């Protein structure tokens, strides 16, 4: 899915965050990457209230759309 899924760039004008969605066979995965040393907000226009964090680089991942410095959430 991460390799062959359809790639959709989200929040393309955000200079600090690379956010994208992969979609394959009706399944979706959201990838949020903060490349800055400060907190960063990302706008994906998705409701992630029921989303499940698969992996992240902080012990306690951020909730919502404000990412910690250098945070990655999948």
PDB file of N, H, CA, C and O in Angstrom:
ATOM      1  N   UNK A   1       0.811  -1.184   0.000  1.00  0.00           N
ATOM      2  CA  UNK A   1       0.000   0.000   0.000  1.00  0.00           C
ATOM      3  C   UNK A   1       0.864   1.261   0.000  1.00  0.00           C
ATOM      4  O   UNK A   1       0.564   2.213  -0.722  1.00  0.00           O
ATOM      5  N   UNK A   2       1.912   1.280   0.786  1.00  0.00           N
ATOM      6  H   UNK A   2       2.155   0.507   1.372  1.00  0.00           H
ATOM      7  CA  UNK A   2       2.774   2.466   0.828  1.00  0.00           C
ATOM      8  C   UNK A   2       3.558   2.655  -0.466  1.00  0.00           C
ATOM      9  O   UNK A   2       3.990   3.766  -0.773  1.00  0.00           O
ATOM     10  N   UNK A   3       3.739   1.607  -1.203  1.00  0.00           N
ATOM     11  H   UNK A   3       3.388   0.704  -0.953  1.00  0.00           H
ATOM     12  CA  UNK A   3       4.487   1.709  -2.463  1.00  0.00           C
ATOM     13  C   UNK A   3       3.550   1.852  -3.655  1.00  0.00           C
ATOM     14  O   UNK A   3       3.775   2.708  -4.510  1.00  0.00           O
ATOM     15  N   UNK A   4       2.520   1.043  -3.730  1.00  0.00           N
ATOM     16  H   UNK A   4       2.337   0.347  -3.035  1.00  0.00           H
ATOM     17  CA  UNK A   4       1.672   0.996  -4.918  1.00  0.00           C
ATOM     18  C   UNK A   4       0.371   1.776  -4.804  1.00  0.00           C
ATOM     19  O   UNK A   4      -0.331   1.960  -5.799  1.00  0.00           O
ATOM     20  N   UNK A   5       0.047   2.230  -3.614  1.00  0.00           N
ATOM     21  H   UNK A   5       0.617   2.081  -2.806  1.00  0.00           H
ATOM     22  CA  UNK A   5      -1.190   2.983  -3.441  1.00  0.00           C
ATOM     23  C   UNK A   5      -1.145   4.322  -4.155  1.00  0.00           C
ATOM     24  O   UNK A   5      -0.071   4.877  -4.388  1.00  0.00           O
ATOM     25  N   UNK A   6      -2.311   4.835  -4.499  1.00  0.00           N
ATOM     26  H   UNK A   6      -3.184   4.385  -4.310  1.00  0.00           H
ATOM     27  CA  UNK A   6      -2.424   6.132  -5.149  1.00  0.00           C
ATOM     28  C   UNK A   6      -1.927   7.205  -4.183  1.00  0.00           C
ATOM     29  O   UNK A   6      -2.367   7.261  -3.035  1.00  0.00           O
ATOM     30  N   UNK A   7      -1.027   8.042  -4.638  1.00  0.00           N
ATOM     31  H   UNK A   7      -0.670   7.997  -5.571  1.00  0.00           H
ATOM     32  CA  UNK A   7      -0.424   9.098  -3.822  1.00  0.00           C
ATOM     33  C   UNK A   7      -1.185  10.398  -4.019  1.00  0.00           C
ATOM     34  O   UNK A   7      -1.404  10.831  -5.150  1.00  0.00           O
ATOM     35  N   UNK A   8      -1.597  11.033  -2.894  1.00  0.00           N
ATOM     36  H   UNK A   8      -1.419  10.682  -1.975  1.00  0.00           H
ATOM     37  CA  UNK A   8      -2.262  12.330  -2.945  1.00  0.00           C
ATOM     38  C   UNK A   8      -1.564  13.259  -1.959  1.00  0.00           C
ATOM     39  O   UNK A   8      -1.577  13.013  -0.753  1.00  0.00           O
ATOM     40  N   UNK A   9      -0.957  14.322  -2.470  1.00  0.00           N
ATOM     41  H   UNK A   9      -0.947  14.521  -3.450  1.00  0.00           H
ATOM     42  CA  UNK A   9      -0.288  15.309  -1.631  1.00  0.00           C
ATOM     43  C   UNK A   9      -1.325  16.181  -0.949  1.00  0.00           C
ATOM     44  O   UNK A   9      -2.279  16.630  -1.585  1.00  0.00           O
ATOM     45  N   UNK A  10      -1.146  16.424   0.337  1.00  0.00           N
ATOM     46  H   UNK A  10      -0.371  16.059   0.854  1.00  0.00           H
ATOM     47  CA  UNK A  10      -2.062  17.244   1.122  1.00  0.00           C
ATOM     48  C   UNK A  10      -1.293  18.441   1.677  1.00  0.00           C
ATOM     49  O   UNK A  10      -0.091  18.338   1.925  1.00  0.00           O
ATOM     50  N   UNK A  11      -1.955  19.551   1.873  1.00  0.00           N
ATOM     51  H   UNK A  11      -2.931  19.635   1.672  1.00  0.00           H
ATOM     52  CA  UNK A  11      -1.359  20.756   2.454  1.00  0.00           C
ATOM     53  C   UNK A  11      -0.058  21.128   1.729  1.00  0.00           C
ATOM     54  O   UNK A  11       0.976  21.359   2.355  1.00  0.00           O
ATOM     55  N   UNK A  12      -0.139  21.179   0.403  1.00  0.00           N
ATOM     56  H   UNK A  12      -0.979  20.992  -0.105  1.00  0.00           H
ATOM     57  CA  UNK A  12       1.051  21.346  -0.437  1.00  0.00           C
ATOM     58  C   UNK A  12       1.800  22.648  -0.230  1.00  0.00           C
ATOM     59  O   UNK A  12       2.981  22.730  -0.566  1.00  0.00           O
ATOM     60  N   UNK A  13       1.149  23.674   0.316  1.00  0.00           N
ATOM     61  H   UNK A  13       0.189  23.607   0.589  1.00  0.00           H
ATOM     62  CA  UNK A  13       1.818  24.957   0.521  1.00  0.00           C
ATOM     63  C   UNK A  13       2.457  25.083   1.897  1.00  0.00           C
ATOM     64  O   UNK A  13       2.977  26.145   2.239  1.00  0.00           O
ATOM     65  N   UNK A  14       2.428  24.033   2.678  1.00  0.00           N
ATOM     66  H   UNK A  14       2.006  23.170   2.400  1.00  0.00           H
ATOM     67  CA  UNK A  14       3.008  24.055   4.017  1.00  0.00           C
ATOM     68  C   UNK A  14       4.519  23.805   3.901  1.00  0.00           C
ATOM     69  O   UNK A  14       4.930  22.730   3.463  1.00  0.00           O
ATOM     70  N   UNK A  15       5.345  24.780   4.287  1.00  0.00           N
ATOM     71  H   UNK A  15       5.012  25.652   4.642  1.00  0.00           H
ATOM     72  CA  UNK A  15       6.792  24.626   4.123  1.00  0.00           C
ATOM     73  C   UNK A  15       7.442  23.689   5.136  1.00  0.00           C
ATOM     74  O   UNK A  15       8.577  23.257   4.932  1.00  0.00           O
ATOM     75  N   UNK A  16       6.744  23.367   6.225  1.00  0.00           N
ATOM     76  H   UNK A  16       5.822  23.718   6.391  1.00  0.00           H
ATOM     77  CA  UNK A  16       7.342  22.561   7.290  1.00  0.00           C
ATOM     78  C   UNK A  16       6.879  21.115   7.333  1.00  0.00           C
ATOM     79  O   UNK A  16       7.568  20.252   7.876  1.00  0.00           O
ATOM     80  N   UNK A  17       5.721  20.854   6.766  1.00  0.00           N
ATOM     81  H   UNK A  17       5.161  21.556   6.324  1.00  0.00           H
ATOM     82  CA  UNK A  17       5.122  19.524   6.884  1.00  0.00           C
ATOM     83  C   UNK A  17       4.923  18.904   5.502  1.00  0.00           C
ATOM     84  O   UNK A  17       4.451  19.553   4.568  1.00  0.00           O
ATOM     85  N   UNK A  18       5.296  17.637   5.401  1.00  0.00           N
ATOM     86  H   UNK A  18       5.679  17.110   6.160  1.00  0.00           H
ATOM     87  CA  UNK A  18       4.975  16.859   4.206  1.00  0.00           C
ATOM     88  C   UNK A  18       3.850  15.923   4.618  1.00  0.00           C
ATOM     89  O   UNK A  18       4.054  15.015   5.423  1.00  0.00           O
ATOM     90  N   UNK A  19       2.674  16.144   4.071  1.00  0.00           N
ATOM     91  H   UNK A  19       2.508  16.882   3.417  1.00  0.00           H
ATOM     92  CA  UNK A  19       1.500  15.340   4.411  1.00  0.00           C
ATOM     93  C   UNK A  19       0.946  14.739   3.130  1.00  0.00           C
ATOM     94  O   UNK A  19       0.764  15.433   2.129  1.00  0.00           O
ATOM     95  N   UNK A  20       0.679  13.440   3.174  1.00  0.00           N
ATOM     96  H   UNK A  20       0.826  12.876   3.986  1.00  0.00           H
ATOM     97  CA  UNK A  20       0.104  12.800   2.002  1.00  0.00           C
ATOM     98  C   UNK A  20      -0.735  11.598   2.400  1.00  0.00           C
ATOM     99  O   UNK A  20      -0.652  11.090   3.519  1.00  0.00           O
ATOM    100  N   UNK A  21      -1.541  11.164   1.448  1.00  0.00           N
ATOM    101  H   UNK A  21      -1.608  11.577   0.540  1.00  0.00           H
ATOM    102  CA  UNK A  21      -2.426  10.019   1.646  1.00  0.00           C
ATOM    103  C   UNK A  21      -2.074   8.978   0.595  1.00  0.00           C
ATOM    104  O   UNK A  21      -1.771   9.314  -0.550  1.00  0.00           O
ATOM    105  N   UNK A  22      -2.117   7.727   0.990  1.00  0.00           N
ATOM    106  H   UNK A  22      -2.363   7.455   1.920  1.00  0.00           H
ATOM    107  CA  UNK A  22      -1.994   6.607   0.064  1.00  0.00           C
ATOM    108  C   UNK A  22      -3.294   5.833   0.140  1.00  0.00           C
ATOM    109  O   UNK A  22      -3.862   5.652   1.216  1.00  0.00           O
ATOM    110  N   UNK A  23      -3.762   5.377  -1.017  1.00  0.00           N
ATOM    111  H   UNK A  23      -3.300   5.525  -1.892  1.00  0.00           H
ATOM    112  CA  UNK A  23      -5.040   4.678  -1.085  1.00  0.00           C
ATOM    113  C   UNK A  23      -4.907   3.490  -2.032  1.00  0.00           C
ATOM    114  O   UNK A  23      -4.402   3.615  -3.148  1.00  0.00           O
ATOM    115  N   UNK A  24      -5.377   2.328  -1.556  1.00  0.00           N
ATOM    116  H   UNK A  24      -5.787   2.226  -0.649  1.00  0.00           H
ATOM    117  CA  UNK A  24      -5.320   1.113  -2.376  1.00  0.00           C
ATOM    118  C   UNK A  24      -6.418   0.163  -1.912  1.00  0.00           C
ATOM    119  O   UNK A  24      -6.545  -0.114  -0.720  1.00  0.00           O
ATOM    120  N   UNK A  25      -7.204  -0.329  -2.851  1.00  0.00           N
ATOM    121  H   UNK A  25      -7.101  -0.104  -3.820  1.00  0.00           H
ATOM    122  CA  UNK A  25      -8.261  -1.306  -2.573  1.00  0.00           C
ATOM    123  C   UNK A  25      -9.201  -0.851  -1.452  1.00  0.00           C
ATOM    124  O   UNK A  25      -9.599  -1.654  -0.608  1.00  0.00           O
ATOM    125  N   UNK A  26      -9.550   0.421  -1.447  1.00  0.00           N
ATOM    126  H   UNK A  26      -9.227   1.074  -2.132  1.00  0.00           H
ATOM    127  CA  UNK A  26     -10.485   0.955  -0.471  1.00  0.00           C
ATOM    128  C   UNK A  26      -9.887   1.278   0.886  1.00  0.00           C
ATOM    129  O   UNK A  26     -10.586   1.791   1.759  1.00  0.00           O
ATOM    130  N   UNK A  27      -8.620   0.992   1.078  1.00  0.00           N
ATOM    131  H   UNK A  27      -8.052   0.575   0.368  1.00  0.00           H
ATOM    132  CA  UNK A  27      -7.947   1.313   2.337  1.00  0.00           C
ATOM    133  C   UNK A  27      -7.161   2.604   2.164  1.00  0.00           C
ATOM    134  O   UNK A  27      -6.628   2.881   1.089  1.00  0.00           O
ATOM    135  N   UNK A  28      -7.097   3.387   3.229  1.00  0.00           N
ATOM    136  H   UNK A  28      -7.530   3.162   4.102  1.00  0.00           H
ATOM    137  CA  UNK A  28      -6.393   4.666   3.185  1.00  0.00           C
ATOM    138  C   UNK A  28      -5.404   4.758   4.332  1.00  0.00           C
ATOM    139  O   UNK A  28      -5.646   4.243   5.424  1.00  0.00           O
ATOM    140  N   UNK A  29      -4.300   5.413   4.071  1.00  0.00           N
ATOM    141  H   UNK A  29      -4.104   5.831   3.184  1.00  0.00           H
ATOM    142  CA  UNK A  29      -3.304   5.647   5.100  1.00  0.00           C
ATOM    143  C   UNK A  29      -2.838   7.098   4.970  1.00  0.00           C
ATOM    144  O   UNK A  29      -2.600   7.586   3.865  1.00  0.00           O
ATOM    145  N   UNK A  30      -2.711   7.777   6.104  1.00  0.00           N
ATOM    146  H   UNK A  30      -2.904   7.381   7.002  1.00  0.00           H
ATOM    147  CA  UNK A  30      -2.316   9.176   6.137  1.00  0.00           C
ATOM    148  C   UNK A  30      -0.929   9.269   6.748  1.00  0.00           C
ATOM    149  O   UNK A  30      -0.680   8.701   7.811  1.00  0.00           O
ATOM    150  N   UNK A  31      -0.026   9.977   6.088  1.00  0.00           N
ATOM    151  H   UNK A  31      -0.228  10.438   5.224  1.00  0.00           H
ATOM    152  CA  UNK A  31       1.343  10.130   6.558  1.00  0.00           C
ATOM    153  C   UNK A  31       1.591  11.608   6.808  1.00  0.00           C
ATOM    154  O   UNK A  31       1.403  12.433   5.914  1.00  0.00           O
ATOM    155  N   UNK A  32       2.014  11.945   8.027  1.00  0.00           N
ATOM    156  H   UNK A  32       2.166  11.274   8.753  1.00  0.00           H
ATOM    157  CA  UNK A  32       2.289  13.321   8.413  1.00  0.00           C
ATOM    158  C   UNK A  32       3.728  13.410   8.898  1.00  0.00           C
ATOM    159  O   UNK A  32       4.115  12.689   9.817  1.00  0.00           O
ATOM    160  N   UNK A  33       4.525  14.282   8.293  1.00  0.00           N
ATOM    161  H   UNK A  33       4.211  14.868   7.546  1.00  0.00           H
ATOM    162  CA  UNK A  33       5.941  14.412   8.620  1.00  0.00           C
ATOM    163  C   UNK A  33       6.277  15.874   8.871  1.00  0.00           C
ATOM    164  O   UNK A  33       6.164  16.701   7.966  1.00  0.00           O
ATOM    165  N   UNK A  34       6.689  16.198  10.087  1.00  0.00           N
ATOM    166  H   UNK A  34       6.781  15.526  10.822  1.00  0.00           H
ATOM    167  CA  UNK A  34       7.110  17.558  10.404  1.00  0.00           C
ATOM    168  C   UNK A  34       8.626  17.629  10.277  1.00  0.00           C
ATOM    169  O   UNK A  34       9.342  16.965  11.027  1.00  0.00           O
ATOM    170  N   UNK A  35       9.113  18.414   9.353  1.00  0.00           N
ATOM    171  H   UNK A  35       8.531  18.953   8.744  1.00  0.00           H
ATOM    172  CA  UNK A  35      10.550  18.526   9.113  1.00  0.00           C
ATOM    173  C   UNK A  35      11.171  19.735   9.803  1.00  0.00           C
ATOM    174  O   UNK A  35      12.304  20.106   9.498  1.00  0.00           O
ATOM    175  N   UNK A  36      10.440  20.354  10.731  1.00  0.00           N
ATOM    176  H   UNK A  36       9.520  20.052  10.979  1.00  0.00           H
ATOM    177  CA  UNK A  36      10.977  21.552  11.378  1.00  0.00           C
ATOM    178  C   UNK A  36      11.287  21.278  12.854  1.00  0.00           C
ATOM    179  O   UNK A  36      10.834  20.288  13.428  1.00  0.00           O
ATOM    180  N   UNK A  37      12.060  22.168  13.441  1.00  0.00           N
ATOM    181  H   UNK A  37      12.428  22.973  12.974  1.00  0.00           H
ATOM    182  CA  UNK A  37      12.438  22.049  14.854  1.00  0.00           C
ATOM    183  C   UNK A  37      11.402  22.693  15.772  1.00  0.00           C
ATOM    184  O   UNK A  37      11.622  22.805  16.978  1.00  0.00           O
ATOM    185  N   UNK A  38      10.274  23.115  15.204  1.00  0.00           N
ATOM    186  H   UNK A  38      10.095  23.023  14.224  1.00  0.00           H
ATOM    187  CA  UNK A  38       9.190  23.732  15.973  1.00  0.00           C
ATOM    188  C   UNK A  38       7.900  22.966  15.731  1.00  0.00           C
ATOM    189  O   UNK A  38       7.796  22.185  14.785  1.00  0.00           O
ATOM    190  N   UNK A  39       6.905  23.202  16.607  1.00  0.00           N
ATOM    191  H   UNK A  39       6.990  23.837  17.375  1.00  0.00           H
ATOM    192  CA  UNK A  39       5.593  22.617  16.373  1.00  0.00           C
ATOM    193  C   UNK A  39       5.066  23.114  15.039  1.00  0.00           C
ATOM    194  O   UNK A  39       5.336  24.246  14.636  1.00  0.00           O
ATOM    195  N   UNK A  40       4.323  22.272  14.364  1.00  0.00           N
ATOM    196  H   UNK A  40       4.104  21.352  14.691  1.00  0.00           H
ATOM    197  CA  UNK A  40       3.772  22.649  13.058  1.00  0.00           C
ATOM    198  C   UNK A  40       2.346  22.138  12.936  1.00  0.00           C
ATOM    199  O   UNK A  40       2.021  21.035  13.376  1.00  0.00           O
ATOM    200  N   UNK A  41       1.513  22.955  12.337  1.00  0.00           N
ATOM    201  H   UNK A  41       1.777  23.851  11.980  1.00  0.00           H
ATOM    202  CA  UNK A  41       0.129  22.582  12.103  1.00  0.00           C
ATOM    203  C   UNK A  41      -0.031  22.138  10.661  1.00  0.00           C
ATOM    204  O   UNK A  41       0.540  22.735   9.748  1.00  0.00           O
ATOM    205  N   UNK A  42      -0.806  21.096  10.466  1.00  0.00           N
ATOM    206  H   UNK A  42      -1.270  20.612  11.208  1.00  0.00           H
ATOM    207  CA  UNK A  42      -1.053  20.582   9.122  1.00  0.00           C
ATOM    208  C   UNK A  42      -2.549  20.610   8.857  1.00  0.00           C
ATOM    209  O   UNK A  42      -3.352  20.350   9.753  1.00  0.00           O
ATOM    210  N   UNK A  43      -2.919  20.927   7.620  1.00  0.00           N
ATOM    211  H   UNK A  43      -2.267  21.138   6.892  1.00  0.00           H
ATOM    212  CA  UNK A  43      -4.317  20.985   7.220  1.00  0.00           C
ATOM    213  C   UNK A  43      -4.564  19.925   6.158  1.00  0.00           C
ATOM    214  O   UNK A  43      -4.140  20.072   5.012  1.00  0.00           O
ATOM    215  N   UNK A  44      -5.258  18.847   6.548  1.00  0.00           N
ATOM    216  H   UNK A  44      -5.602  18.727   7.479  1.00  0.00           H
ATOM    217  CA  UNK A  44      -5.542  17.776   5.595  1.00  0.00           C
ATOM    218  C   UNK A  44      -6.989  17.747   5.152  1.00  0.00           C
ATOM    219  O   UNK A  44      -7.322  17.073   4.177  1.00  0.00           O
ATOM    220  N   UNK A  45      -7.854  18.461   5.847  1.00  0.00           N
ATOM    221  H   UNK A  45      -7.584  19.008   6.639  1.00  0.00           H
ATOM    222  CA  UNK A  45      -9.295  18.495   5.572  1.00  0.00           C
ATOM    223  C   UNK A  45      -9.960  17.138   5.797  1.00  0.00           C
ATOM    224  O   UNK A  45     -11.020  16.861   5.235  1.00  0.00           O
ATOM    225  N   UNK A  46      -9.339  16.297   6.616  1.00  0.00           N
ATOM    226  H   UNK A  46      -8.478  16.522   7.073  1.00  0.00           H
ATOM    227  CA  UNK A  46      -9.910  14.994   6.955  1.00  0.00           C
ATOM    228  C   UNK A  46     -10.286  14.972   8.421  1.00  0.00           C
ATOM    229  O   UNK A  46      -9.650  15.631   9.243  1.00  0.00           O
ATOM    230  N   UNK A  47     -11.312  14.221   8.747  1.00  0.00           N
ATOM    231  H   UNK A  47     -11.829  13.685   8.079  1.00  0.00           H
ATOM    232  CA  UNK A  47     -11.678  13.984  10.133  1.00  0.00           C
ATOM    233  C   UNK A  47     -10.892  12.759  10.581  1.00  0.00           C
ATOM    234  O   UNK A  47     -11.119  11.654  10.088  1.00  0.00           O
ATOM    235  N   UNK A  48      -9.970  12.958  11.513  1.00  0.00           N
ATOM    236  H   UNK A  48      -9.786  13.856  11.913  1.00  0.00           H
ATOM    237  CA  UNK A  48      -9.140  11.836  11.951  1.00  0.00           C
ATOM    238  C   UNK A  48      -9.517  11.361  13.355  1.00  0.00           C
ATOM    239  O   UNK A  48      -8.726  10.702  14.030  1.00  0.00           O
ATOM    240  N   UNK A  49     -10.726  11.703  13.782  1.00  0.00           N
ATOM    241  H   UNK A  49     -11.368  12.239  13.234  1.00  0.00           H
ATOM    242  CA  UNK A  49     -11.186  11.323  15.115  1.00  0.00           C
ATOM    243  C   UNK A  49     -11.163   9.826  15.366  1.00  0.00           C
ATOM    244  O   UNK A  49     -10.905   9.399  16.492  1.00  0.00           O
ATOM    245  N   UNK A  50     -11.424   9.022  14.348  1.00  0.00           N
ATOM    246  H   UNK A  50     -11.634   9.369  13.434  1.00  0.00           H
ATOM    247  CA  UNK A  50     -11.429   7.564  14.492  1.00  0.00           C
ATOM    248  C   UNK A  50     -10.169   6.911  13.937  1.00  0.00           C
ATOM    249  O   UNK A  50     -10.093   5.686  13.834  1.00  0.00           O
ATOM    250  N   UNK A  51      -9.189   7.723  13.582  1.00  0.00           N
ATOM    251  H   UNK A  51      -9.251   8.717  13.666  1.00  0.00           H
ATOM    252  CA  UNK A  51      -7.963   7.176  12.993  1.00  0.00           C
ATOM    253  C   UNK A  51      -7.135   6.441  14.042  1.00  0.00           C
ATOM    254  O   UNK A  51      -7.149   6.792  15.222  1.00  0.00           O
ATOM    255  N   UNK A  52      -6.428   5.436  13.601  1.00  0.00           N
ATOM    256  H   UNK A  52      -6.417   5.150  12.643  1.00  0.00           H
ATOM    257  CA  UNK A  52      -5.549   4.646  14.460  1.00  0.00           C
ATOM    258  C   UNK A  52      -4.112   4.952  14.071  1.00  0.00           C
ATOM    259  O   UNK A  52      -3.756   4.866  12.895  1.00  0.00           O
ATOM    260  N   UNK A  53      -3.286   5.308  15.042  1.00  0.00           N
ATOM    261  H   UNK A  53      -3.575   5.378  15.996  1.00  0.00           H
ATOM    262  CA  UNK A  53      -1.866   5.560  14.773  1.00  0.00           C
ATOM    263  C   UNK A  53      -1.162   4.218  14.636  1.00  0.00           C
ATOM    264  O   UNK A  53      -1.179   3.400  15.556  1.00  0.00           O
ATOM    265  N   UNK A  54      -0.547   3.999  13.483  1.00  0.00           N
ATOM    266  H   UNK A  54      -0.533   4.663  12.736  1.00  0.00           H
ATOM    267  CA  UNK A  54       0.180   2.744  13.260  1.00  0.00           C
ATOM    268  C   UNK A  54       1.602   2.826  13.802  1.00  0.00           C
ATOM    269  O   UNK A  54       2.113   1.873  14.391  1.00  0.00           O
ATOM    270  N   UNK A  55       2.232   3.985  13.593  1.00  0.00           N
ATOM    271  H   UNK A  55       1.817   4.758  13.114  1.00  0.00           H
ATOM    272  CA  UNK A  55       3.605   4.168  14.046  1.00  0.00           C
ATOM    273  C   UNK A  55       3.895   5.662  14.135  1.00  0.00           C
ATOM    274  O   UNK A  55       3.339   6.463  13.384  1.00  0.00           O
ATOM    275  N   UNK A  56       4.754   6.011  15.045  1.00  0.00           N
ATOM    276  H   UNK A  56       5.205   5.361  15.655  1.00  0.00           H
ATOM    277  CA  UNK A  56       5.181   7.392  15.215  1.00  0.00           C
ATOM    278  C   UNK A  56       6.530   7.394  15.910  1.00  0.00           C
ATOM    279  O   UNK A  56       6.959   6.371  16.444  1.00  0.00           O
ATOM    280  N   UNK A  57       7.193   8.524  15.905  1.00  0.00           N
ATOM    281  H   UNK A  57       6.845   9.355  15.470  1.00  0.00           H
ATOM    282  CA  UNK A  57       8.518   8.575  16.506  1.00  0.00           C
ATOM    283  C   UNK A  57       8.524   9.200  17.899  1.00  0.00           C
ATOM    284  O   UNK A  57       9.592   9.426  18.469  1.00  0.00           O
ATOM    285  N   UNK A  58       7.342   9.481  18.453  1.00  0.00           N
ATOM    286  H   UNK A  58       6.475   9.297  17.990  1.00  0.00           H
ATOM    287  CA  UNK A  58       7.223   9.931  19.842  1.00  0.00           C
ATOM    288  C   UNK A  58       6.477   8.844  20.608  1.00  0.00           C
ATOM    289  O   UNK A  58       5.615   8.164  20.051  1.00  0.00           O
ATOM    290  N   UNK A  59       6.807   8.684  21.879  1.00  0.00           N
ATOM    291  H   UNK A  59       7.507   9.236  22.332  1.00  0.00           H
ATOM    292  CA  UNK A  59       6.128   7.683  22.702  1.00  0.00           C
ATOM    293  C   UNK A  59       4.632   7.930  22.737  1.00  0.00           C
ATOM    294  O   UNK A  59       3.837   6.994  22.644  1.00  0.00           O
ATOM    295  N   UNK A  60       4.251   9.191  22.873  1.00  0.00           N
ATOM    296  H   UNK A  60       4.897   9.951  22.949  1.00  0.00           H
ATOM    297  CA  UNK A  60       2.845   9.568  22.876  1.00  0.00           C
ATOM    298  C   UNK A  60       2.618  10.479  21.669  1.00  0.00           C
ATOM    299  O   UNK A  60       2.961  11.660  21.732  1.00  0.00           O
ATOM    300  N   UNK A  61       2.054   9.972  20.577  1.00  0.00           N
ATOM    301  H   UNK A  61       1.775   9.013  20.526  1.00  0.00           H
ATOM    302  CA  UNK A  61       1.859  10.786  19.374  1.00  0.00           C
ATOM    303  C   UNK A  61       0.877  11.929  19.603  1.00  0.00           C
ATOM    304  O   UNK A  61      -0.009  11.842  20.453  1.00  0.00           O
ATOM    305  N   UNK A  62       1.045  12.982  18.847  1.00  0.00           N
ATOM    306  H   UNK A  62       1.764  13.053  18.156  1.00  0.00           H
ATOM    307  CA  UNK A  62       0.134  14.128  18.897  1.00  0.00           C
ATOM    308  C   UNK A  62      -1.251  13.695  18.481  1.00  0.00           C
ATOM    309  O   UNK A  62      -1.420  12.773  17.684  1.00  0.00           O
ATOM    310  N   UNK A  63      -2.235  14.371  19.028  1.00  0.00           N
ATOM    311  H   UNK A  63      -2.098  15.120  19.676  1.00  0.00           H
ATOM    312  CA  UNK A  63      -3.623  14.143  18.609  1.00  0.00           C
ATOM    313  C   UNK A  63      -4.027  15.367  17.815  1.00  0.00           C
ATOM    314  O   UNK A  63      -3.717  16.495  18.201  1.00  0.00           O
ATOM    315  N   UNK A  64      -4.699  15.157  16.737  1.00  0.00           N
ATOM    316  H   UNK A  64      -4.951  14.241  16.423  1.00  0.00           H
ATOM    317  CA  UNK A  64      -5.107  16.288  15.912  1.00  0.00           C
ATOM    318  C   UNK A  64      -4.047  16.647  14.890  1.00  0.00           C
ATOM    319  O   UNK A  64      -3.294  15.794  14.420  1.00  0.00           O
ATOM    320  N   UNK A  65      -4.006  17.901  14.562  1.00  0.00           N
ATOM    321  H   UNK A  65      -4.618  18.593  14.944  1.00  0.00           H
ATOM    322  CA  UNK A  65      -3.166  18.310  13.434  1.00  0.00           C
ATOM    323  C   UNK A  65      -2.002  19.203  13.825  1.00  0.00           C
ATOM    324  O   UNK A  65      -1.440  19.886  12.969  1.00  0.00           O
ATOM    325  N   UNK A  66      -1.627  19.214  15.107  1.00  0.00           N
ATOM    326  H   UNK A  66      -2.084  18.659  15.802  1.00  0.00           H
ATOM    327  CA  UNK A  66      -0.428  19.949  15.502  1.00  0.00           C
ATOM    328  C   UNK A  66       0.649  18.937  15.832  1.00  0.00           C
ATOM    329  O   UNK A  66       0.529  18.171  16.789  1.00  0.00           O
ATOM    330  N   UNK A  67       1.702  18.942  15.030  1.00  0.00           N
ATOM    331  H   UNK A  67       1.799  19.564  14.253  1.00  0.00           H
ATOM    332  CA  UNK A  67       2.781  17.978  15.195  1.00  0.00           C
ATOM    333  C   UNK A  67       3.915  18.573  16.019  1.00  0.00           C
ATOM    334  O   UNK A  67       4.224  19.759  15.907  1.00  0.00           O
ATOM    335  N   UNK A  68       4.524  17.744  16.840  1.00  0.00           N
ATOM    336  H   UNK A  68       4.274  16.780  16.932  1.00  0.00           H
ATOM    337  CA  UNK A  68       5.685  18.151  17.623  1.00  0.00           C
ATOM    338  C   UNK A  68       6.884  18.312  16.680  1.00  0.00           C
ATOM    339  O   UNK A  68       6.832  17.869  15.533  1.00  0.00           O
ATOM    340  N   UNK A  69       7.965  18.947  17.162  1.00  0.00           N
ATOM    341  H   UNK A  69       8.007  19.308  18.094  1.00  0.00           H
ATOM    342  CA  UNK A  69       9.155  19.096  16.315  1.00  0.00           C
ATOM    343  C   UNK A  69       9.638  17.730  15.788  1.00  0.00           C
ATOM    344  O   UNK A  69       9.783  16.775  16.551  1.00  0.00           O
ATOM    345  N   UNK A  70       9.873  17.663  14.513  1.00  0.00           N
ATOM    346  H   UNK A  70       9.755  18.439  13.893  1.00  0.00           H
ATOM    347  CA  UNK A  70      10.375  16.464  13.814  1.00  0.00           C
ATOM    348  C   UNK A  70       9.481  15.235  14.002  1.00  0.00           C
ATOM    349  O   UNK A  70       9.959  14.104  13.909  1.00  0.00           O
ATOM    350  N   UNK A  71       8.223  15.443  14.258  1.00  0.00           N
ATOM    351  H   UNK A  71       7.835  16.361  14.334  1.00  0.00           H
ATOM    352  CA  UNK A  71       7.322  14.311  14.496  1.00  0.00           C
ATOM    353  C   UNK A  71       6.860  13.679  13.185  1.00  0.00           C
ATOM    354  O   UNK A  71       6.616  14.357  12.187  1.00  0.00           O
ATOM    355  N   UNK A  72       6.752  12.373  13.229  1.00  0.00           N
ATOM    356  H   UNK A  72       6.950  11.821  14.040  1.00  0.00           H
ATOM    357  CA  UNK A  72       6.204  11.592  12.119  1.00  0.00           C
ATOM    358  C   UNK A  72       5.070  10.732  12.666  1.00  0.00           C
ATOM    359  O   UNK A  72       5.215  10.059  13.687  1.00  0.00           O
ATOM    360  N   UNK A  73       3.945  10.768  11.969  1.00  0.00           N
ATOM    361  H   UNK A  73       3.827  11.315  11.139  1.00  0.00           H
ATOM    362  CA  UNK A  73       2.804   9.926  12.340  1.00  0.00           C
ATOM    363  C   UNK A  73       2.271   9.241  11.090  1.00  0.00           C
ATOM    364  O   UNK A  73       2.043   9.880  10.063  1.00  0.00           O
ATOM    365  N   UNK A  74       2.078   7.947  11.191  1.00  0.00           N
ATOM    366  H   UNK A  74       2.263   7.428  12.025  1.00  0.00           H
ATOM    367  CA  UNK A  74       1.481   7.172  10.094  1.00  0.00           C
ATOM    368  C   UNK A  74       0.229   6.523  10.632  1.00  0.00           C
ATOM    369  O   UNK A  74      -0.461   5.812   9.901  1.00  0.00           O
TER     370      UNK A  74
END
